[in-house]
Amino acid sequence: MTRQLWIWKNRLTEVLTTISDEINMELSSSSLDEIKYGLAGTSDEKDNWFDYTLGDVTLRLAVDNDNNDIVHFQIDGLNDKSIDGLSEIGTRM
């Protein structure tokens, strides 16, 4: 089941690292760079998303059209408890 959440952009690395830890996969710095680069030009309102697969987890990411400090996530392949934890991490100020 696909779940959606938003995070502050400055929490992106922490959230992605948490996802990789949750599924016992290493997230390399080049993978982080690829995801950050892929976010450029995305827009949630224009339905322009960046897709990334990490193990069995599928991520769709897009920058908020009104606030570039917010990243929207669509996540498939993680349990609800893990996703709720990501939301807590990602929305901390």
C-alpha positions in Angstrom: 0.0 0.0 0.0 1.3 3.4 -0.9 1.5 6.0 1.8 2.1 9.7 1.5 3.8 12.2 3.7 5.8 15.4 3.6 9.1 16.3 5.1 11.2 19.4 5.5 13.9 19.4 2.7 16.7 19.8 5.3 15.6 16.4 6.7 15.9 14.5 3.4 19.2 12.8 4.1 18.1 11.7 7.6 14.8 10.3 6.3 16.5 8.4 3.4 19.1 7.0 5.8 16.4 5.9 8.2 14.6 4.1 5.3 17.8 2.4 4.2 18.5 1.3 7.8 14.9 0.0 8.2 15.4 -2.3 5.2 19.0 -3.2 6.0 20.5 -1.6 2.8 23.3 0.8 2.5 22.5 4.2 1.0 25.7 5.4 -0.7 26.6 9.1 -1.0 26.2 8.7 -4.8 22.6 7.5 -4.3 21.9 10.4 -2.1 23.3 12.8 -4.7 21.2 11.0 -7.4 18.0 11.6 -5.3 18.8 15.2 -4.6 19.6 15.8 -8.2 16.4 14.1 -9.3 14.4 16.4 -7.1 15.4 19.4 -9.3 12.5 20.4 -11.5 9.9 18.2 -9.7 6.5 19.6 -8.6 3.8 18.0 -6.6 1.1 20.2 -8.2 2.3 19.5 -11.8 2.4 15.8 -11.0 6.1 15.8 -11.9 7.7 13.2 -9.5 11.2 11.6 -9.2 11.0 7.8 -8.8 13.6 5.9 -6.9 13.8 2.3 -5.8 15.7 1.2 -2.7 15.6 -2.5 -2.3 11.9 -3.4 -2.1 10.9 0.2 -1.3 9.6 2.4 -4.0 9.9 6.2 -3.5 8.3 9.0 -5.4 9.5 12.4 -4.4 8.5 16.0 -5.5 9.2 19.4 -4.2 6.1 21.4 -3.0 5.1 23.9 -5.6 4.4 26.6 -3.0 7.2 26.0 -0.6 10.5 24.7 -1.9 11.5 23.7 1.7 8.9 20.8 1.6 9.4 17.5 -0.1 6.4 15.2 -0.7 6.9 11.5 -0.5 4.9 8.6 -1.8 6.3 5.4 -0.3 5.4 1.8 -1.1 7.0 -1.2 0.6 7.4 0.0 4.2 5.1 -0.9 7.1 2.9 1.8 8.6 4.8 2.0 11.9 8.0 2.8 10.0 6.3 5.4 7.8 4.9 7.1 10.9 8.4 7.3 12.3 9.7 8.9 9.1 7.0 11.5 9.3 8.1 12.4 12.9 11.7 12.7 11.8 10.9 14.6 8.6 8.7 17.2 10.2 10.9 18.2 13.1 12.1 21.8 12.9 
